[in-house]
């Protein structure tokens, strides 16, 4: 088995790590990818297990060598540039992804995706499936996650069950994407209200520019979900511009569509729980990454996109 095959032995959907790095230099040394930190009296090298890594976010005070970028590319690792703590993303709203330039990626998924994408009704049909998938995933995860139940997030509670059922009904009745977006927003608003009640958060208004803990954690967690979405689409070879929900307002919006499959389920409750417990940004990030792995978020994204692509919108 050659070096490239070794590095890509672990499927992206099974990889465990997302790294956020700051104030360090990423380099290649002795056939390994490392990052170097400089303390007052010494330099320290830390290994990056690239064969088991999906995304590396480079924050403030970072640099990367050409040799390291080449090694990361050979392992199929996405590299993104971001601000402090993983946010804000550069260029205002987007990470400038450096995607490994292998020409030997599958073509069946992009061909299947394009077979329905130019038909507005088929796009709407897929958008509905994504929204139902989002609700089904939340029901499954919240029903079995003991940590969430301990914090009061029970999918059988009247307010949560009612919000999910109401949204599911609106999805089926939606005549266009705008109505789907409204239903999505209303569900998220209801879940915010449920989370505020369970964590005794007090007044809350979702504002990406706000600096309070809940909003900051929501921003941070959402960007981690965007990294998973971008990874899924790159591996399957589907360009980010072929969205089914957000395409009219956002460039590269398919990343947002895919990330939305898991955001309300995993990011939303833990943002409020972490705000209540006054956890650090690093502790919150570790919690989210653990939940991504525990509930196989990347697997779910892959399965959802592949199912649609392989059926060509004939759901």
C-alpha positions, 0 to 999 in steps of 0.5 A, a space after each residue: 500500500 503506497 503512502 497516499 493510500 495509507 493516509 486515506 485509509 480511514 473514510 472521511 465519515 469515520 474520521 474523529 478529529 477537527 482541529 482549531 489551531 492558533 498562534 502556531 506554525 503547521 509544518 511537515 517534519 520527518 514524514 509527519 504533520 506537526 504544529 509548533 508552539 513557542 513558549 517563553 523558554 522552549 519550542 514544542 512540537 505536537 503531532 497531527 494525526 492527519 489520516 484521522 482528521 477531516 478539517 483543520 481551522 487555522 486561527 489567529 497567529 498561524 502559518 503553514 508551510 508548503 510541505 505541510 499543505 501538500 501532506 494534508 492534501 494527500 490525506 484529503 484534509 480540508 484547510 480553512 482560515 478563520 478568526 479567533 476561536 474559529 470565528 468569524 470566518 474570513 471574507 466576511 461569511 466564508 472560510 476560504 477552503 483549500 481543497 485537495 486537488 485530486 482528480 480521482 473523486 467519485 462522479 456518480 454523486 454530482 451526476 445524480 445531484 445535477 439530474 434533479 437540480 435544474 427541476 424546481 419541483 424536484 429541488 423542493 422535494 429534496 428540500 422537504 426530505 432534508 427538513 424531515 431528515 433534520 427532524 427525524 435525527 433530532 428525535 432519534 438523538 434526543 430520545 437516547 442522549 442521557 446527558 441531554 435528558 439530564 439537562 431536561 431536553 426530552 423529545 417527548 416533552 409537550 413543547 418540544 414534541 408539539 414544535 416538531 410535529 407542527 414543523 413536520 406538517 408545515 414541511 408537507 404543505 410547503 408550496 415553495 422553498 420560502 415556506 420551508 425556510 419559514 417553517 425551519 425558522 419557526 422550529 428553531 425559534 421554538 427550540 430556542 424558547 425550550 432551551 431558554 426555559 430548561 437552562 433558565 437563561 432569561 431573555 434571549 435573542 438570536 444575534 450572530 453579532 452578540 457577544 453573550 455566551 449563548 450566541 457565541 457558542 451557537 456561532 462557534 458550534 455552527 461553524 464546526 457543523 459547516 466544516 462537516 458539511 463542507 467535508 461531506 460535499 468535497 468528498 462526494 464531489 458536489 459543488 457548494 453552489 447547488 443548494 436546495 434551500 439557501 441558494 438564493 441568498 448565500 454563495 456556497 449555500 449547500 454547505 448550510 443545507 447539509 449543516 442544518 441537518 444536525 445544528 438544531 439537534 447538537 449545537 443548539 442545546 449544548 450552546 445553552 447548557 454551556 452558557 449556563 455552566 459557564 464553560 470555556 470555549 475550548 470545553 464547549 468545542 470538545 463537547 460538540 466534537 464528542 457529540 458529533 462522534 457519539 451521534 455519528 453526525 458526519 455519517 448522517 450527513 454522508 448518508 443523507 446526501 448520498 441517498 438523494 444523489 443516488 436516487 436523482 431526486 426520485 425520493 
